[in-house]
């Protein structure tokens, strides 16, 4: 089931979004959904990186060189 989210945009942001939608021949809603999906995916990657960085540091991998030395 789809849900609806209502947000307020200042004039400048609305103008930018309107221009982007017009240039892409897409609706503003479609563009915002895509932007939110991308940002959610990026945040998932950032969270994964934080976890992996902690695990690598505990294992003694503090630099890229540490890692590459181990696998070379």
JOVEN-V773441 format. One record per pair of residues at least 24 apart in sequence whose C-alpha atoms are under 10 Angstrom apart, sorted by the first residue. I is the first residue (numbers start at 0). GAP is how many residues later the second one is. Records with the same first field share a line. If there is no record, write none. Layout:
# JOVEN-V773441
I=GAP  GAP
This chain:
# JOVEN-V773441
none
